């Protein structure tokens, strides 16, 4: 289950990077809401898969990464909360401020990196 969560969240991060790059193009309209919805749904699925995986036996204690799973889940929960303003602005058909996207992306990528250490080292 942990590998599934990691794969889903890594896919979400890659899709988010593409969405952010497309958002930076000022000469064109931002990508349609369907792509953002797909990004969000895959991310939520990965987050819940991570929560289910964390209910299992502890891992990574001998390598010093035992708490990384909980830290990654906390960071991803914060990123999920930061996605709410993005959704609200997008529903009003307005351009999303880069600062909001940057904060969401920074925290989400931090969670995915910590999850990578937990998954691959632990």
Beta strands, then each sheet from edge to edge (+ up, - down):
end
